[in-house]
Amino acid sequence: MGLRRENLKMVGKLGVITLGMFGFGYALVPVYNAICEMTGINVLALAEREVPGARPTLPVNTQVDRTRSITVEFDANARGPWQFKPAVRSLQVHPGELTTVMYEFQNVQNRTMAAQAIPSYAPKQSAAHFNKLECFCFNQYTLAAGEKKAWPVAFVIDPKLPKDVTTITLSYTFFEVGGKVPAAPEGHLPQASAVPAASLPGAV
């Protein structure tokens, strides 16, 4: 009986300690918030507070040059019986600003095919300042008959781009893998016969 009584006492003590630890941890949150409010340390951002009428704010990218706007035009050349086009024809971007554009592709043949893209730039000196962070041109893709794909191109234009360059054309040539690989085309502006932007889904 004595041993059982000692065990019950020990269980009771452990239960009290557990409840005390839980209560202490629960109380830490309001105590921590009160200390932050009084000291001004680690004050929550306005976007994280429930303030009526407050608008979420995002950290400012100090590398973005908002004093300049560059027109980026997107072009596509399909070497073969398939459809390949940008979702938009052009965008206005600031140097240093991360931008993403989608390219759409469909294999309209009745067979599976493997293909890859080659990029080119105009004017040529813009190539050194056009930094792609994500691009489908890095890989070969296999598409089944009739299969559709949409691939992103994420890029940043270096703020060191010469001031006299106000328009950059990014052009892709999409070709089937297995035959002779065509040379990268010279950078050029889209031809007048190109599909108008209004006819593309999501065009702006």
N, C-alpha and C positions, 0 to 999 in steps of 0.2 A: 504493500500500500504506500509506503514511504517513497519508493522509487517512482510510482505512478504519480504521486502528488508533485514530486520534483519535476517530472516531465511536463505535467500540465502547467506548472508555473513557468517553465522555460518556453512552452508554446505561447503562453499569454504574453510574456515579455517580447518575444519575436513579433507577435501580432501588433503590439503597441508600437514597436520600433518601425515596422513596415508602414503602418498608418501615419506615423510621424514623418517618415521620409516622403511619402506621397503628398502629404499636406504641405511640406516644405517646398517640394518641387512645384506644386501647383501655385504656391504663393510667390514664387520667384518671378513669374511673368509680369504681374502688376507692379511688383517692386522694381524690376528692371526698367519697365516703361516709365515709372515715376522718376527714377534716377536720371534717365535719358532726358526727360522733360526739364528737370531742374538744372542739369549740367550742360545741356545742348550737345552732348556727345552721342553720335549714332542716331541722330534724329531721322525719323522715317521720311522718305521722299513724299512730296505732296500727292503723287499718283498712288501711293500706298495707303493714304489716309482716307477715311470716309468723310470727306468734306463736301457738303452739298454744293453742286455747281463746279467743283474742281475738275479740271481736265488732266488726263494722264500726260506726263511729260517724260520724254526719252532723253538719255544722255546725248549731249551734242558732240558730233564728230568734228573735232577741231581741224582735221586734215581736209575737210571739204572746202573747196574754194567757191563760195557762193557769189563771188563777184563776176564769175564767168559761166556761160552756158555753152555746151557743145552739142551740136546736132549729130546724132549717131544714126546713120541710115543702114538698114539691113537688107541684104540682097541674097538670092539663092539661085544656083545654077544646077540643074539636074541632068547628069549625063546618063540617060537611060529612061525606060518607060515607067517612071514612078512620079509621084507628086512630092514636092519638097518646097517649103516656103516659110518665111517668118510669120509669126502671129501678128506682128505690127511692122510697119514699114520704116518708122523712125521714132526716135525719142529725144527729148531734151534732157541732158544730164549735166551735173556740175563735176568738174575735176575732183577726184577723191571720193566721189559718191558711189557706193555699191549699187549696181543696177543688174536686173535679171530680165532677160527676154527669152521667149519660147520659140523654138523652131518645130514645125509640124511636118511629118513625113508619113506617106502611105505607100505600101508596096501594092501596086495595082496589077501586078502580073499574077499569073495562075501557078506560080512556083515560088519556092523559098529562095531568098537571096541574101547575100552578105554584102555590106557596103560600109563606106567610110567617107568622111568629109575632110576637105583641105580648106583652111581659111586664107583669106588675103585681105589687105587693107589699102585704102586710099585716103589721103596721100600716103606714099610709102614711109615717110618719116614718122607717121603716127603709130606704126607697128611697134616701135620700141616703147611707146607710152600707153599701149592698150594691153592691160594686164587681165587675162582671163583666169578667174578663180575656179570656174567649173565650165567644162565644155565637152560636148559630145564628140568633138573632132579628135579627142585623145584615144578613142576606142573604135573597134569594128563592131558592127551590129548585124545580127541575123534576124530577118523578119519573114514570117510566113506569108503565104499568098493572101492578099487583102488586108494584112495587119497594119494598124495605125500606131504611130508613136508621137510623143511630144517631148522634146528634149530642151533643157534649160541651158542658157549661156549666161553665167554670172561674171561681171567684169567691173573693173575700176580703171578710169582714165587717170594717168599720172598728172598731178598738178603742174609738173615741169613741162607739160606739152607746150610747144612754142605758141606764143600769143596769136600769131597769124593763122593758126589752124582753128577754124571754127566749125568745120564739118568733117566727120570721119565716116567712111563707108566700110562696113564689115561684110565681106562676101564669102559665101561658102560654095564650093563645088562638091556635090555628092556623087560618088561613083561606085560602081559595083566592084567588089574585091574579087580577084581571080583573073581579071584581064589586065591589060596594060594600064598602069596608073597614069592618069593625065597630069601634066604639070600644073602647079598652082596658077590660076589665072591672074593676069595683071589687074591691080585694083582699078575699079571703074565705078562710075555712077550707074544706078539701075537704068536700063533702056526704057524708052518711052512706051514700048510695047508690053512692059511688065504689067502684071495684074494690079489694078488700082487697089489702094489701101482699103477703100470702103467695102470691097468685096470679101475681105478677109475677116474671119471671126475674131472679135476682140480688138479690131484695128482702132487706132486713135489718130 
